[in-house]
Amino acid sequence: DPAYTPFILYNFKNPCDIFIKVKNSPIPFINEAKKLFDNSESWSLYSYKQKYYMIFQPPVFDKPYLLAEINNEFSNATIFCSDFMLEVKDGTQSIFNPVHYPFDQILLMHYLSLREGAIIHSAGTVINGKCFIFPGRSGAGKSTITRLCSKDNRFLFLSDDRIILRKISGNIQAFGTQWPGDEGIAVNDSSRLSGIFFIYHGNENRIEEISLQKAFEKILPVTSIPWYEK
């Protein structure tokens, strides 16, 4: 996926936040595990002996094509891939990249929830050194406002669909992500958050200040956190 390319760093010297090992071997059977969540479309999450197990099995599959065994800090994962993930081309066997949507987004969602961070369904831009985000559900207008503002070269957009917010040294930092929306914007950069604009459709352009309570009610539905995990 071209959107992932700016986020790939080679010869990275710093310690790794999340270490992932990939295996092409039989997928383990976890019969005694407790089911925590099932989105009924593609993946489910289980817990067993202080570990988490993320299983990917869409309804059209008769068995899982991927299982991830993850420690309780979500900092170490082993991915077991079925033969469905393999491809043979010109006599060479390769594996489809399993660290991809939705696995990477789900993994980061849990990782950030333990570290004062979250993934927000939002567009985000930097202008004059200040970062502003525009949260909204699908269809709220994130791509539209991105397209309109992008005509002005003062705006540097980090993303038109997903932004990571994380508290670092007492400040909220906004990060671009590898999951773009319709405008295809996915920038590997970050900036200190200066403000939030909740967007909606209307007959005129206007900005209205809202209370913290109202803002809290608006940010929760567009925030990716593990609701099922207390």
C-alpha positions in Angstrom: 0.0 0.0 0.0 1.6 3.3 -1.1 0.2 5.1 2.0 2.5 3.0 4.2 5.7 3.9 2.3 6.4 7.2 4.2 6.1 5.3 7.5 8.8 2.7 6.8 12.1 3.5 8.4 15.2 1.5 7.7 18.2 1.2 10.0 16.1 2.7 12.9 18.4 3.1 15.9 15.9 3.7 18.7 14.4 0.9 20.8 11.3 -0.7 19.3 7.9 0.2 20.8 6.1 -2.8 19.4 8.1 -5.9 18.4 6.4 -8.2 15.9 7.5 -11.7 14.8 5.8 -13.4 11.9 5.5 -17.1 11.5 4.2 -19.3 8.8 3.1 -22.2 10.9 -0.1 -23.9 12.0 -2.4 -21.5 13.8 -2.6 -22.3 17.6 -5.9 -23.6 19.0 -7.1 -21.6 22.1 -10.1 -23.4 23.2 -10.0 -22.2 26.8 -9.6 -18.5 26.0 -12.2 -16.0 27.1 -13.8 -14.0 24.3 -13.6 -10.2 24.9 -14.9 -8.9 21.6 -16.2 -10.0 18.3 -17.0 -7.5 15.6 -18.8 -10.2 13.6 -17.1 -9.1 10.3 -13.5 -10.0 10.4 -11.8 -10.2 13.8 -12.2 -11.2 17.4 -10.2 -10.7 20.6 -9.6 -13.3 23.3 -7.6 -13.4 26.6 -5.8 -16.4 28.1 -3.1 -16.7 30.7 -2.2 -13.0 30.7 -2.0 -12.9 26.9 -4.3 -11.6 24.2 -5.2 -13.4 21.0 -6.5 -11.6 18.0 -8.1 -13.8 15.4 -8.9 -12.8 11.9 -11.6 -14.9 10.2 -14.2 -13.2 7.9 -17.6 -15.0 7.6 -16.6 -16.4 4.1 -13.6 -18.2 5.6 -14.0 -21.7 7.2 -11.0 -21.1 9.4 -8.8 -18.2 10.6 -6.2 -16.9 8.2 -4.2 -15.0 10.8 -3.8 -15.2 14.6 -1.7 -12.8 16.7 -0.5 -13.7 20.2 0.1 -10.5 22.1 1.5 -9.7 25.6 -0.6 -7.8 28.1 1.4 -4.6 27.4 0.6 -4.8 23.7 4.4 -4.3 23.0 5.2 -7.8 21.7 3.3 -9.9 19.2 3.8 -13.1 17.3 1.7 -13.5 14.2 0.8 -16.9 12.9 -0.1 -16.9 9.2 -2.0 -19.6 7.4 -1.1 -20.7 3.9 -3.7 -18.2 2.6 -1.1 -15.5 3.3 1.5 -17.1 1.1 2.1 -16.4 -2.6 4.4 -18.2 -5.0 5.7 -16.1 -7.9 8.4 -17.2 -10.4 9.3 -20.1 -8.0 9.8 -17.8 -5.0 7.6 -18.0 -2.0 6.6 -14.8 -0.2 4.1 -13.7 2.4 1.5 -10.9 2.3 2.4 -8.2 4.8 0.2 -9.1 7.9 1.1 -5.8 9.7 -1.6 -4.0 7.8 -5.1 -2.6 8.3 -7.0 -3.6 10.3 -4.5 -5.5 12.4 -2.0 -2.6 12.8 -4.8 -0.2 13.7 -6.3 -2.6 16.3 -2.9 -3.2 17.8 -2.1 0.5 18.1 -5.5 1.2 19.5 -4.8 -1.1 22.5 -1.1 0.0 22.8 -2.1 3.7 22.9 -4.9 3.1 25.4 -2.3 2.1 28.0 -0.1 5.1 27.2 -2.4 8.2 27.3 -3.2 8.1 23.6 -5.9 7.3 21.1 -6.8 7.1 17.4 -9.3 9.7 16.4 -11.5 9.5 13.2 -10.4 13.0 12.1 -8.6 15.1 9.6 -5.7 17.1 10.9 -3.7 20.1 9.6 -0.8 22.3 10.6 -1.0 26.1 9.8 1.4 28.8 11.0 3.0 26.2 13.4 -0.3 25.3 15.0 -2.1 22.0 14.6 -5.9 21.7 14.4 -8.0 18.5 13.9 -11.4 18.1 12.4 -13.1 15.0 13.9 -16.2 13.5 12.4 -18.0 10.3 11.4 -17.9 9.0 7.9 -19.6 11.5 5.6 -19.2 14.5 8.0 -16.9 16.3 5.6 -13.4 15.5 6.6 -12.3 14.9 3.0 -14.2 18.0 1.8 -12.6 20.4 4.3 -9.2 18.8 3.5 -9.7 19.4 -0.2 -10.8 23.0 0.3 -8.0 23.9 2.7 -5.4 22.2 0.6 -5.8 24.9 -2.1 -4.0 27.2 0.3 -0.3 26.1 0.6 -0.1 27.4 4.2 -2.0 24.2 5.2 0.1 21.1 5.8 -2.3 18.1 6.3 -1.2 15.2 8.4 -4.2 13.0 7.4 -7.6 13.3 6.0 -9.2 10.5 8.0 -7.2 9.2 11.0 -5.1 11.1 13.6 -3.3 9.8 16.6 -3.3 12.0 19.7 -0.9 11.2 22.5 0.1 13.0 25.7 3.8 13.6 25.7 5.6 15.7 28.3 2.3 17.3 29.4 1.3 18.3 25.8 -1.1 16.7 23.3 0.8 15.7 20.2 -1.1 15.0 16.9 0.4 12.4 14.5 -0.4 11.6 10.9 -1.2 7.9 10.2 -0.9 5.4 7.3 -4.8 5.1 7.0 -5.9 7.9 4.6 -9.4 8.8 3.5 -10.7 9.8 0.1 -8.0 12.4 -0.4 -5.3 9.9 0.2 -3.3 12.1 2.6 -1.0 10.1 5.0 2.0 12.1 6.3 4.6 10.8 8.7 4.8 13.9 10.8 3.5 15.4 14.0 2.7 18.7 15.8 1.5 19.9 19.1 -2.3 20.1 19.2 -3.7 23.7 19.4 -7.5 23.1 18.8 -10.3 20.9 17.8 -13.1 21.7 15.3 -16.1 19.3 15.2 -17.4 19.6 11.6 -21.0 19.2 10.3 -23.0 20.0 7.2 -24.7 23.4 7.1 -25.9 26.2 4.8 -23.3 28.7 5.9 -19.7 28.7 7.3 -19.5 29.5 11.0 -17.6 28.7 14.1 -19.3 28.3 17.4 -17.6 27.6 20.8 -19.0 24.7 22.7 -18.7 23.5 26.3 -16.2 20.9 27.5 -19.1 18.5 28.2 -20.4 18.9 24.6 -17.0 18.4 23.2 -16.5 15.2 25.3 -19.8 13.9 24.0 -18.7 14.6 20.4 -15.2 13.2 20.7 -16.1 9.8 22.2 -18.0 8.4 19.2 -15.1 9.1 16.9 -12.4 7.7 19.2 -11.0 4.2 18.8 -10.5 2.7 22.2 -11.2 -0.8 23.5 -14.7 -0.2 25.0 -14.9 -3.8 26.0 -11.8 -3.7 28.1 -12.3 -1.9 31.4 
